[in-house]
Amino acid sequence: MNTLKERCRRLLKNTSLKFVRSAMDDIHWDNRMIAIRGARGVGKTTVMLQRIVMEYGGNADRALYVSLDSLYFSRHTLSELVSDFYMSGGECLFIDEVHKYANWSIELKNAYDEYPSMRFVFSGSSLLQILNADADLSRRCIGYEMQGLSYREYLAMRHNIKIDRVSLDTLLTAPNDFCDEVCSKVRPLAHFTDYLHYGYYPFIADGKNDYHSRIENVVNMTLEIELPALCGVDVGSIRKLKALMYVLSTEVPLLVDIAKLASMAETTRATLLAYLQYLNRAQLLNLLYSDSLNVKKMQKPDKIYLENTNLMAALSTSATNAGTMREVFVVNQLQQSHRVEYATSQADFVIDGKYTLEVGGRTKDGRQVADAENGFVISDNIEYAAGNKLPIYTLGFLY
């Protein structure tokens, strides 16, 4: 265990608090067991290390960070570590990459029950199953989903421009009050295009060089390692999944033709629908339904989007479509805290069953939402709202 503590101390020594994700405030750290799930590259490890520095002053004797893909666990069990750490005065164990360890759920359940004074924080793939694991942790564990950077967080991290979050209700009720606040600190459109192409994953802190290559690596690791390990996807199907991602990166948003997609992916309808669900859970796609509350298992989605605009920029082999980029951004930023559904009317989306949105460019009018009780146009290339027409960048400040 001393080796693990030494590794932890080195990591903590190099952990900066210059920029801290909003997720830090959203997580109720007093809970005895916390799960942080998210796609590769969204910053789960950094949040855990920063928490140790903030709460424990980087004291690895009281709070220890370990990754279960460490060679240490090829000869030692997690249960052994918990026991040793507890006896040496440990208070909180931060465990990364739990999905890399076969019996993680059983051993964590036992540790939770055997050491009531200890707290556990663990992170893993967005595909991680807490409810259906071998040991059901749902009664013991509070789960949180982590996304990549919002436009607000990107501005804070890259340009040191700090603006508070805004709620959707406040934004739609008094949009220009918020636009005034933003425009007093930054020209919001000056950095927006950069964010759409290079701003979603926190590793943009290392610069744009190889940024899109790193996104491709994220996709490949998810498809080649996590899907087979966590969803039972046959390794022989990975090529088909990659082909499907390529098709979706060039043709989204699709009014879904399942037969056509199945043919392109060289698979059956049932298998394709399963693949889409896996990719959605892996935070590579967003699937939209016209009635998400009553959606039946394996029902075909009404529309398919890549999960974020940076994925689209990295995977597409041709110029990205501006209209598609806008819609991907809107869905991505809203689905963090809101229910986003496909609009069966002429408009694009229905939010929380309450607001109807139409997304477009600067000249987009409001005809598609004219008959909606709470209809709004989300428009690109404008700084201020005009009537029910709101700047698209404002949705990047919701989290």
C-alpha positions as CSV (number, residue, x, y, z in Angstrom):
1,M,0.0,0.0,0.0
2,N,2.9,2.4,0.5
3,T,3.6,2.2,-3.2
4,L,0.0,3.3,-3.9
5,K,0.3,6.1,-1.4
6,E,3.5,7.4,-3.0
7,R,1.9,7.3,-6.5
8,C,-1.1,9.2,-5.1
9,R,1.1,11.9,-3.5
10,R,2.9,12.5,-6.8
11,L,-0.5,12.9,-8.6
12,L,-1.8,15.2,-5.9
13,K,1.3,17.3,-6.0
14,N,0.7,18.0,-9.7
15,T,-3.1,18.6,-9.3
16,S,-4.0,22.2,-10.0
17,L,-7.1,24.0,-8.6
18,K,-6.8,26.8,-11.1
19,F,-9.9,25.5,-12.9
20,V,-12.5,23.3,-11.2
21,R,-15.4,21.7,-13.0
22,S,-19.0,22.6,-11.9
23,A,-19.5,19.0,-11.1
24,M,-17.5,19.6,-7.9
25,D,-20.4,21.6,-6.5
26,D,-23.1,19.3,-7.9
27,I,-21.8,16.2,-6.1
28,H,-22.9,15.6,-2.5
29,W,-19.5,14.6,-1.1
30,D,-20.9,13.7,2.3
31,N,-22.5,10.5,1.0
32,R,-20.7,7.4,2.0
33,M,-20.6,5.9,-1.5
34,I,-20.5,8.0,-4.7
35,A,-20.3,6.8,-8.3
36,I,-19.1,9.1,-11.0
37,R,-19.8,7.8,-14.5
38,G,-18.8,9.4,-17.8
39,A,-17.2,8.9,-21.2
40,R,-13.4,8.7,-21.5
41,G,-11.7,12.0,-21.4
42,V,-14.4,14.1,-19.6
43,G,-12.3,14.7,-16.5
44,K,-13.5,12.1,-13.9
45,T,-10.0,11.5,-12.6
46,T,-9.2,15.2,-12.2
47,V,-12.4,15.8,-10.2
48,M,-11.4,13.1,-7.7
49,L,-7.9,14.3,-7.3
50,Q,-9.0,17.9,-6.9
51,R,-11.5,16.8,-4.2
52,I,-8.7,15.1,-2.2
53,V,-6.7,18.3,-2.4
54,M,-9.6,20.5,-1.5
55,E,-11.0,18.4,1.4
56,Y,-7.9,16.7,2.7
57,G,-5.1,19.0,1.8
58,G,-3.6,16.3,-0.4
59,N,-3.1,14.0,2.6
60,A,-2.8,10.5,1.1
61,D,-2.9,8.9,4.6
62,R,-6.5,10.1,5.1
63,A,-7.8,10.0,1.5
64,L,-6.2,7.8,-1.1
65,Y,-6.6,7.7,-4.9
66,V,-6.1,4.4,-6.7
67,S,-6.8,3.2,-10.2
68,L,-7.9,-0.4,-10.5
69,D,-6.1,-0.9,-13.8
70,S,-2.8,-0.7,-11.8
71,L,-0.5,-3.7,-11.8
72,Y,-0.8,-3.7,-8.0
73,F,-4.2,-5.3,-8.4
74,S,-2.8,-8.2,-10.3
75,R,-1.4,-9.5,-7.0
76,H,-3.6,-7.8,-4.5
77,T,-7.4,-7.5,-4.1
78,L,-9.4,-4.4,-3.5
79,S,-10.7,-5.9,-0.2
80,E,-7.1,-6.2,1.0
81,L,-6.4,-2.6,0.2
82,V,-9.6,-1.4,2.0
83,S,-8.6,-3.3,5.1
84,D,-5.0,-2.0,5.1
85,F,-6.1,1.5,4.4
86,Y,-8.7,1.5,7.2
87,M,-6.2,0.1,9.8
88,S,-3.7,2.8,8.9
89,G,-6.2,5.5,9.6
90,G,-7.7,6.0,6.1
91,E,-11.1,7.8,5.9
92,C,-12.0,8.0,2.2
93,L,-11.0,5.8,-0.8
94,F,-11.2,7.3,-4.3
95,I,-11.2,4.4,-6.8
96,D,-10.8,5.0,-10.6
97,E,-11.4,2.7,-13.5
98,V,-13.6,0.2,-11.4
99,H,-14.8,-1.5,-14.6
100,K,-11.2,-2.8,-15.1
101,Y,-11.6,-5.0,-12.0
102,A,-13.7,-8.1,-12.2
103,N,-15.3,-8.2,-8.7
104,W,-15.5,-4.5,-8.0
105,S,-19.2,-4.3,-7.1
106,I,-19.1,-7.3,-4.7
107,E,-16.0,-6.1,-2.9
108,L,-17.2,-2.5,-2.7
109,K,-20.5,-3.6,-1.3
110,N,-18.7,-5.7,1.4
111,A,-16.4,-2.8,2.2
112,Y,-19.3,-0.4,2.6
113,D,-21.0,-2.8,5.1
114,E,-17.8,-3.8,7.0
115,Y,-16.3,-0.3,7.5
116,P,-19.2,2.1,8.3
117,S,-16.8,4.9,9.2
118,M,-15.3,4.9,5.7
119,R,-16.4,6.7,2.5
120,F,-15.9,5.5,-1.0
121,V,-15.9,7.4,-4.3
122,F,-15.5,5.4,-7.5
123,S,-15.5,6.3,-11.1
124,G,-15.9,4.3,-14.3
125,S,-17.2,4.1,-17.8
126,S,-20.6,5.6,-18.7
127,L,-21.5,2.0,-19.5
128,L,-21.1,1.0,-15.9
129,Q,-24.1,-0.8,-14.4
130,I,-24.7,0.0,-10.8
131,L,-28.3,-1.4,-10.6
132,N,-27.6,-4.6,-12.4
133,A,-24.1,-5.4,-11.1
134,D,-23.4,-8.7,-9.4
135,A,-23.9,-6.9,-6.1
136,D,-26.7,-4.3,-6.3
137,L,-25.2,-1.0,-5.1
138,S,-28.3,1.1,-5.8
139,R,-29.3,1.2,-2.1
140,R,-25.9,2.3,-1.0
141,C,-24.6,4.4,-3.8
142,I,-25.5,7.9,-5.2
143,G,-24.6,8.1,-8.9
144,Y,-23.6,11.1,-10.9
145,E,-23.1,11.4,-14.7
146,M,-20.3,13.6,-16.0
147,Q,-20.4,15.3,-19.4
148,G,-17.6,17.2,-21.1
149,L,-17.1,20.9,-20.8
150,S,-20.0,23.3,-21.3
151,Y,-19.3,26.5,-23.3
152,R,-19.3,28.3,-19.9
153,E,-16.6,26.0,-18.5
154,Y,-14.6,26.2,-21.6
155,L,-14.4,30.0,-21.4
156,A,-13.4,29.7,-17.7
157,M,-10.7,27.1,-18.4
158,R,-9.2,28.5,-21.6
159,H,-9.7,32.2,-21.3
160,N,-10.3,32.8,-17.5
161,I,-13.7,34.3,-18.2
162,K,-15.9,33.3,-15.3
163,I,-19.7,33.6,-15.7
164,D,-22.3,31.9,-13.4
165,R,-24.6,29.3,-14.6
166,V,-28.1,30.2,-15.7
167,S,-31.3,28.1,-15.4
168,L,-33.3,27.4,-18.6
169,D,-36.4,29.0,-17.1
170,T,-34.5,32.2,-16.2
171,L,-32.9,32.3,-19.7
172,L,-36.2,31.9,-21.5
173,T,-38.0,34.4,-19.2
174,A,-35.4,37.2,-19.3
175,P,-32.8,36.4,-21.9
176,N,-31.3,39.8,-22.5
177,D,-30.5,40.3,-18.8
178,F,-28.3,37.3,-19.1
179,C,-27.0,38.4,-22.6
180,D,-26.0,41.7,-21.0
181,E,-24.0,39.9,-18.3
182,V,-22.2,37.8,-20.8
183,C,-21.4,40.5,-23.3
184,S,-20.1,42.7,-20.5
185,K,-17.3,40.1,-20.0
186,V,-16.7,38.6,-23.5
187,R,-17.7,38.8,-27.1
188,P,-19.5,35.4,-26.9
189,L,-19.3,34.5,-30.6
190,A,-15.6,35.1,-30.7
191,H,-14.8,31.8,-29.1
192,F,-17.9,29.8,-29.9
193,T,-16.7,28.2,-33.2
194,D,-13.5,27.1,-31.4
195,Y,-15.6,25.5,-28.7
196,L,-17.7,23.6,-31.2
197,H,-14.5,22.1,-32.7
198,Y,-12.1,22.0,-29.8
199,G,-13.7,22.7,-26.5
200,Y,-15.7,19.8,-25.2
201,Y,-13.0,17.6,-23.7
202,P,-10.8,19.0,-20.9
203,F,-7.6,17.7,-22.6
204,I,-7.9,20.8,-24.8
205,A,-5.8,22.3,-22.0
206,D,-2.9,20.5,-23.7
207,G,-3.5,22.4,-26.9
208,K,-5.1,21.7,-30.3
209,N,-2.3,19.6,-31.6
210,D,-3.5,16.0,-31.8
211,Y,-6.7,17.0,-30.1
212,H,-8.9,15.3,-32.7
213,S,-6.6,12.3,-32.8
214,R,-7.1,12.0,-29.0
215,I,-10.9,12.0,-29.6
216,E,-10.5,9.2,-32.1
217,N,-8.5,7.3,-29.5
218,V,-11.4,7.8,-27.0
219,V,-13.8,6.4,-29.6
220,N,-11.6,3.4,-30.4
221,M,-11.0,2.5,-26.7
222,T,-14.7,2.7,-26.1
223,L,-15.6,0.5,-29.0
224,E,-12.7,-2.0,-28.8
225,I,-12.4,-2.4,-25.0
226,E,-15.4,-1.1,-23.1
227,L,-18.3,-2.3,-25.2
228,P,-17.0,-6.0,-25.4
229,A,-16.1,-5.9,-21.6
230,L,-19.2,-4.2,-20.3
231,C,-21.9,-5.0,-22.9
232,G,-20.8,-8.3,-24.2
233,V,-20.4,-7.0,-27.8
234,D,-18.6,-9.6,-29.9
235,V,-15.1,-8.4,-30.9
236,G,-15.9,-9.4,-34.4
237,S,-18.6,-6.7,-34.5
238,I,-16.3,-3.8,-33.7
239,R,-15.6,-3.1,-37.3
240,K,-19.3,-2.8,-37.9
241,L,-19.7,-0.4,-35.0
242,K,-16.8,1.7,-36.4
243,A,-18.6,1.7,-39.8
244,L,-21.8,2.8,-38.1
245,M,-20.1,5.7,-36.3
246,Y,-18.5,6.8,-39.6
247,V,-22.0,6.8,-41.3
248,L,-23.5,8.7,-38.4
249,S,-20.7,11.3,-38.4
250,T,-21.3,12.2,-42.0
251,E,-25.1,11.9,-42.2
252,V,-26.5,13.0,-38.8
253,P,-29.1,14.1,-37.9
254,L,-31.0,11.3,-39.5
255,L,-34.7,10.8,-39.7
256,V,-34.0,7.2,-39.0
257,D,-34.3,4.6,-41.7
258,I,-33.4,1.5,-39.7
259,A,-33.3,-0.8,-42.8
260,K,-30.9,1.6,-44.6
261,L,-28.7,1.9,-41.5
262,A,-28.7,-1.8,-40.9
263,S,-27.6,-2.4,-44.5
264,M,-24.8,0.1,-44.2
265,A,-23.6,-1.5,-41.0
266,E,-24.0,-5.0,-42.5
267,T,-26.2,-6.2,-39.7
268,T,-29.8,-7.0,-38.8
269,R,-32.4,-4.6,-37.6
270,A,-32.5,-6.0,-34.0
271,T,-28.7,-6.0,-33.7
272,L,-28.5,-2.4,-35.1
273,L,-31.0,-1.2,-32.5
274,A,-28.9,-2.9,-29.8
275,Y,-25.8,-1.2,-31.1
276,L,-27.5,2.2,-31.0
277,Q,-28.4,1.7,-27.4
278,Y,-24.9,0.7,-26.5
279,L,-23.4,3.8,-28.3
280,N,-26.0,6.0,-26.6
281,R,-25.0,4.6,-23.1
282,A,-21.3,5.0,-24.0
283,Q,-21.9,8.8,-24.6
284,L,-21.0,8.5,-28.3
285,L,-24.6,9.1,-29.6
286,N,-27.7,10.9,-28.5
287,L,-30.9,9.2,-29.4
288,L,-34.1,11.3,-29.6
289,Y,-37.6,10.0,-29.3
290,S,-40.9,11.8,-29.7
291,D,-42.1,10.4,-26.3
292,S,-39.1,9.5,-24.2
293,L,-41.2,8.7,-21.1
294,N,-43.1,6.0,-22.8
295,V,-40.5,4.7,-25.1
296,K,-40.4,0.9,-25.4
297,K,-37.3,-1.1,-25.2
298,M,-35.6,-1.5,-28.5
299,Q,-37.9,1.0,-30.2
300,K,-36.2,2.8,-33.0
301,P,-35.3,6.4,-32.2
302,D,-36.8,9.3,-34.2
303,K,-33.5,11.0,-34.6
304,I,-29.8,10.3,-34.1
305,Y,-27.1,12.7,-33.2
306,L,-23.4,12.4,-32.3
307,E,-23.1,13.1,-28.6
308,N,-21.1,16.3,-29.0
309,T,-19.8,18.7,-31.7
310,N,-16.2,17.8,-31.1
311,L,-16.9,14.2,-32.0
312,M,-18.5,15.4,-35.2
313,A,-15.5,17.5,-36.1
314,A,-13.0,14.7,-35.3
315,L,-14.8,11.8,-37.1
316,S,-16.2,13.5,-40.2
317,T,-14.0,13.3,-43.3
318,S,-15.8,16.2,-45.0
319,A,-16.7,19.7,-43.9
320,T,-19.2,19.7,-41.0
321,N,-22.7,21.0,-41.8
322,A,-23.4,24.2,-39.8
323,G,-27.1,23.2,-39.3
324,T,-26.2,19.8,-37.9
325,M,-23.5,21.3,-35.7
326,R,-26.0,23.7,-34.2
327,E,-28.5,20.9,-33.4
328,V,-25.9,18.6,-31.9
329,F,-24.8,21.5,-29.6
330,V,-28.3,22.2,-28.5
331,V,-29.1,18.6,-27.7
332,N,-25.8,18.1,-25.9
333,Q,-26.0,21.1,-23.7
334,L,-29.7,20.6,-22.8
335,Q,-29.7,16.9,-22.1
336,Q,-27.4,17.3,-19.1
337,S,-30.3,18.5,-16.9
338,H,-33.4,18.4,-19.2
339,R,-35.5,15.9,-21.1
340,V,-35.0,16.5,-24.8
341,E,-37.5,15.0,-27.2
342,Y,-38.0,15.0,-30.9
343,A,-40.8,17.4,-32.0
344,T,-43.4,15.8,-34.1
345,S,-44.5,19.2,-35.3
346,Q,-42.4,21.3,-37.7
347,A,-40.1,22.4,-34.9
348,D,-37.0,20.6,-33.8
349,F,-37.2,19.8,-30.1
350,V,-39.5,19.7,-27.1
351,I,-37.8,20.3,-23.8
352,D,-39.3,18.9,-20.5
353,G,-42.6,18.6,-22.3
354,K,-43.0,22.3,-21.9
355,Y,-40.8,24.3,-24.4
356,T,-40.8,24.0,-28.2
357,L,-37.5,24.9,-29.9
358,E,-36.6,25.6,-33.5
359,V,-32.8,25.8,-34.2
360,G,-31.3,27.7,-37.1
361,G,-29.1,30.5,-38.4
362,R,-29.3,34.2,-38.0
363,T,-32.2,34.6,-40.4
364,K,-34.3,31.8,-39.0
365,D,-37.9,33.1,-38.4
366,G,-40.4,31.7,-36.0
367,R,-43.0,30.1,-38.3
368,Q,-42.2,26.6,-37.0
369,V,-43.1,27.6,-33.5
370,A,-45.8,30.1,-34.2
371,D,-48.5,27.9,-32.8
372,A,-46.6,26.6,-29.8
373,E,-47.6,28.0,-26.4
374,N,-43.9,28.3,-25.3
375,G,-42.1,28.4,-28.6
376,F,-38.6,29.7,-29.1
377,V,-36.1,30.1,-31.9
378,I,-32.5,29.3,-31.0
379,S,-30.4,31.2,-33.5
380,D,-26.7,31.3,-34.4
381,N,-24.6,34.5,-35.0
382,I,-26.6,36.9,-32.8
383,E,-25.5,38.3,-29.5
384,Y,-28.9,39.4,-28.1
385,A,-32.4,38.0,-28.0
386,A,-35.2,39.6,-29.9
387,G,-38.7,38.5,-28.9
388,N,-38.7,34.7,-28.7
389,K,-35.5,34.5,-30.7
390,L,-32.5,33.6,-28.5
391,P,-28.8,33.4,-29.2
392,I,-27.6,29.8,-29.4
393,Y,-24.5,30.4,-27.3
394,T,-26.7,31.1,-24.2
395,L,-27.5,27.4,-23.9
396,G,-23.8,26.8,-23.2
397,F,-24.2,28.4,-19.8
398,L,-26.7,25.9,-18.3
399,Y,-24.1,23.8,-16.5
